[in-house]
Amino acid sequence: MTPNEALITKFYTAFSNSDFKTMAECYHPKVHFIDPAFGLLKEGQVSKMWEMLLSRSKGNIKIEFFDVKADEFTGSAKWVATYNFSKTNRTVVNRISAEFTFQDGLIIKHTDSFDVWKWSKQAFGTTGYLLGWTGFFHKKIQQQALLSLKKFQESK
């Protein structure tokens, strides 16, 4: 196992244990995170996002990860999050591909990709099925996610 494969493994092991502090230790101070739900987050926003998601899940999230690969500069992993979506209490099984870039032995860039339409069908049911593929719906999801993160940060 390369050092960066060990870093990715540490990150997802912490995630599966709802340990956002250890997750944050895996990130470079100048980290950039990108995913379909939040868009681009930078630096401290990234760790706060994981803290928010884990605290809201109240331990009712299952994280599985596999296919961890990394060299000196880049890495990747696949992971699956199973949880109840808070707004609808519907069960979601989200399959995610992650790409990483490393600097100074830490993750400097983390990009998660997943099928938003598949996710929205699970999270929102018929509404997600009918609208989940549209740019309008993607934008609404992102706006809501960023608003939730802003409110969470302000409460801390």
PARO-187178 format. One record per residue (C-alpha): residue number from 1; residue in three letters; x, y, z. Coordinates in pm, 1 decimal, padded with zeros to 6 digits. Example, Ala and Ser with C-alpha at 12.3 -4.5 7.8 and 13.67 -1.06 7.14 Angstrom:
REM PARO-187178
(site 1 "ALA" (01230.0 -00450.0 00780.0))
(site 2 "SER" (01367.0 -00106.0 00714.0))
This chain:
REM PARO-187178
(site 1 "MET" (00000.0 00000.0 00000.0))
(site 2 "THR" (00140.3 00339.6 -00099.1))
(site 3 "PRO" (00137.7 00625.6 00154.4))
(site 4 "ASN" (-00145.3 00796.4 -00035.5))
(site 5 "GLU" (-00347.1 00473.7 -00051.5))
(site 6 "ALA" (-00304.5 00458.3 00326.5))
(site 7 "LEU" (-00423.5 00820.9 00349.6))
(site 8 "ILE" (-00737.9 00747.5 00146.4))
(site 9 "THR" (-00800.9 00438.0 00359.2))
(site 10 "LYS" (-00758.2 00645.3 00677.9))
(site 11 "PHE" (-01004.6 00902.7 00541.3))
(site 12 "TYR" (-01279.0 00652.0 00457.5))
(site 13 "THR" (-01222.9 00447.0 00772.3))
(site 14 "ALA" (-01275.5 00766.6 00972.3))
(site 15 "PHE" (-01581.6 00844.9 00760.4))
(site 16 "SER" (-01729.4 00501.0 00829.2))
(site 17 "ASN" (-01669.1 00564.0 01201.6))
(site 18 "SER" (-01832.6 00912.5 01186.5))
(site 19 "ASP" (-01497.4 01066.7 01284.9))
(site 20 "PHE" (-01498.2 01401.2 01102.6))
(site 21 "LYS" (-01193.2 01522.7 01298.2))
(site 22 "THR" (-00972.1 01247.0 01158.6))
(site 23 "MET" (-01121.3 01308.8 00813.6))
(site 24 "ALA" (-01018.0 01674.9 00843.4))
(site 25 "GLU" (-00662.3 01572.5 00934.5))
(site 26 "CYS" (-00633.5 01406.1 00592.4))
(site 27 "TYR" (-00693.4 01734.5 00410.6))
(site 28 "HIS" (-00439.0 01999.6 00316.5))
(site 29 "PRO" (-00529.2 02344.6 00460.4))
(site 30 "LYS" (-00584.4 02470.5 00101.5))
(site 31 "VAL" (-00809.5 02177.6 -00001.6))
(site 32 "HIS" (-01069.6 02209.9 -00275.1))
(site 33 "PHE" (-01368.3 01973.7 -00279.7))
(site 34 "ILE" (-01613.1 01936.4 -00567.2))
(site 35 "ASP" (-01929.5 01728.6 -00591.9))
(site 36 "PRO" (-02271.9 01755.1 -00757.6))
(site 37 "ALA" (-02454.4 01841.4 -00434.4))
(site 38 "PHE" (-02233.5 02123.0 -00301.6))
(site 39 "GLY" (-02037.7 02231.9 -00605.6))
(site 40 "LEU" (-01699.1 02376.6 -00510.2))
(site 41 "LEU" (-01602.6 02406.1 -00143.9))
(site 42 "LYS" (-01268.0 02540.6 -00023.3))
(site 43 "GLU" (-01050.5 02499.8 00281.5))
(site 44 "GLY" (-01246.1 02496.8 00610.3))
(site 45 "GLN" (-01581.2 02458.8 00433.4))
(site 46 "VAL" (-01484.2 02104.7 00334.2))
(site 47 "SER" (-01436.0 01972.8 00687.0))
(site 48 "LYS" (-01747.3 02157.1 00805.9))
(site 49 "MET" (-01949.5 01986.2 00532.8))
(site 50 "TRP" (-01843.3 01640.4 00654.9))
(site 51 "GLU" (-01908.2 01743.5 01016.8))
(site 52 "MET" (-02256.7 01865.0 00921.7))
(site 53 "LEU" (-02343.3 01552.7 00722.8))
(site 54 "LEU" (-02219.0 01317.4 00994.3))
(site 55 "SER" (-02382.7 01508.3 01280.8))
(site 56 "ARG" (-02715.8 01515.1 01098.0))
(site 57 "SER" (-02697.8 01143.2 01024.6))
(site 58 "LYS" (-02676.5 01073.6 01401.3))
(site 59 "GLY" (-02478.5 00756.0 01330.2))
(site 60 "ASN" (-02734.8 00627.9 01079.8))
(site 61 "ILE" (-02505.3 00629.2 00780.1))
(site 62 "LYS" (-02318.6 00333.1 00640.4))
(site 63 "ILE" (-02000.5 00400.8 00444.0))
(site 64 "GLU" (-01831.8 00130.5 00239.3))
(site 65 "PHE" (-01522.1 00194.6 00028.8))
(site 66 "PHE" (-01316.3 -00011.4 -00211.9))
(site 67 "ASP" (-01088.8 00000.0 -00515.2))
(site 68 "VAL" (-00846.9 00242.9 -00347.3))
(site 69 "LYS" (-00559.8 00338.0 -00578.8))
(site 70 "ALA" (-00296.2 00608.5 -00547.4))
(site 71 "ASP" (00050.8 00706.9 -00654.9))
(site 72 "GLU" (00261.2 01001.4 -00542.6))
(site 73 "PHE" (00036.0 01264.2 -00702.8))
(site 74 "THR" (-00315.3 01131.4 -00765.6))
(site 75 "GLY" (-00554.7 00869.6 -00636.0))
(site 76 "SER" (-00905.0 00732.2 -00658.2))
(site 77 "ALA" (-01158.7 00524.8 -00469.3))
(site 78 "LYS" (-01513.5 00405.8 -00499.3))
(site 79 "TRP" (-01751.5 00438.7 -00208.2))
(site 80 "VAL" (-02114.0 00380.0 -00120.2))
(site 81 "ALA" (-02314.9 00584.1 00129.6))
(site 82 "THR" (-02639.6 00434.8 00260.8))
(site 83 "TYR" (-02856.5 00667.4 00468.6))
(site 84 "ASN" (-03200.1 00821.1 00510.6))
(site 85 "PHE" (-03230.4 01154.9 00331.0))
(site 86 "SER" (-03327.8 01402.0 00604.1))
(site 87 "LYS" (-03587.2 01603.1 00408.9))
(site 88 "THR" (-03795.5 01302.2 00299.1))
(site 89 "ASN" (-03671.6 01022.2 00528.7))
(site 90 "ARG" (-03629.7 00809.0 00215.9))
(site 91 "THR" (-03345.6 00555.6 00201.3))
(site 92 "VAL" (-03065.6 00648.1 -00036.8))
(site 93 "VAL" (-02786.3 00422.1 -00159.8))
(site 94 "ASN" (-02542.8 00656.7 -00332.6))
(site 95 "ARG" (-02255.7 00508.4 -00537.9))
(site 96 "ILE" (-01971.6 00755.8 -00567.0))
(site 97 "SER" (-01641.6 00773.6 -00752.7))
(site 98 "ALA" (-01374.6 00984.6 -00585.0))
(site 99 "GLU" (-01062.4 01137.3 -00739.0))
(site 100 "PHE" (-00781.4 01286.1 -00531.1))
(site 101 "THR" (-00476.0 01503.3 -00578.6))
(site 102 "PHE" (-00210.4 01511.1 -00306.7))
(site 103 "GLN" (00031.0 01773.7 -00178.9))
(site 104 "ASP" (00261.1 01758.5 00123.7))
(site 105 "GLY" (00126.7 01412.7 00213.5))
(site 106 "LEU" (-00234.5 01537.1 00234.4))
(site 107 "ILE" (-00538.6 01560.6 00007.8))
(site 108 "ILE" (-00533.9 01898.7 -00171.6))
(site 109 "LYS" (-00816.3 01824.1 -00416.6))
(site 110 "HIS" (-01108.7 01584.0 -00369.6))
(site 111 "THR" (-01370.4 01538.1 -00640.8))
(site 112 "ASP" (-01674.3 01315.9 -00586.3))
(site 113 "SER" (-01891.2 01214.0 -00882.3))
(site 114 "PHE" (-02228.8 01043.2 -00877.1))
(site 115 "ASP" (-02542.4 01017.4 -01087.1))
(site 116 "VAL" (-02762.8 01300.2 -00957.5))
(site 117 "TRP" (-03072.3 01162.5 -01127.8))
(site 118 "LYS" (-03032.1 00821.4 -00958.5))
(site 119 "TRP" (-02973.0 00998.5 -00628.0))
(site 120 "SER" (-03271.9 01231.3 -00668.8))
(site 121 "LYS" (-03508.8 00944.4 -00757.1))
(site 122 "GLN" (-03416.4 00777.7 -00427.8))
(site 123 "ALA" (-03416.1 01097.2 -00220.0))
(site 124 "PHE" (-03727.4 01262.6 -00364.4))
(site 125 "GLY" (-03929.5 00978.7 -00521.1))
(site 126 "THR" (-04156.2 01082.9 -00808.5))
(site 127 "THR" (-04039.2 01445.0 -00800.8))
(site 128 "GLY" (-03677.9 01329.6 -00834.8))
(site 129 "TYR" (-03773.4 01090.7 -01112.8))
(site 130 "LEU" (-03948.6 01364.1 -01309.1))
(site 131 "LEU" (-03710.8 01655.0 -01243.3))
(site 132 "GLY" (-03386.2 01503.7 -01114.2))
(site 133 "TRP" (-03218.6 01506.4 -01453.3))
(site 134 "THR" (-03273.2 01881.1 -01512.9))
(site 135 "GLY" (-03018.9 02155.4 -01461.5))
(site 136 "PHE" (-03283.9 02349.7 -01270.4))
(site 137 "PHE" (-03321.7 02067.6 -01016.9))
(site 138 "HIS" (-02943.0 02025.1 -00983.6))
(site 139 "LYS" (-02910.8 02398.1 -00913.3))
(site 140 "LYS" (-03187.1 02383.2 -00649.2))
(site 141 "ILE" (-03014.8 02089.0 -00478.0))
(site 142 "GLN" (-02685.6 02279.2 -00473.4))
(site 143 "GLN" (-02847.2 02599.4 -00342.7))
(site 144 "GLN" (-03017.4 02406.9 -00061.7))
(site 145 "ALA" (-02698.1 02219.0 00028.9))
(site 146 "LEU" (-02494.6 02540.2 00043.3))
(site 147 "LEU" (-02761.7 02713.9 00251.8))
(site 148 "SER" (-02761.8 02421.8 00496.4))
(site 149 "LEU" (-02382.7 02439.2 00521.8))
(site 150 "LYS" (-02390.7 02816.3 00577.3))
(site 151 "LYS" (-02646.8 02780.8 00857.7))
(site 152 "PHE" (-02444.0 02497.5 01012.9))
(site 153 "GLN" (-02125.3 02706.4 01006.6))
(site 154 "GLU" (-02304.3 03003.0 01162.9))
(site 155 "SER" (-02435.9 02784.0 01446.0))
(site 156 "LYS" (-02084.5 02672.7 01544.0))
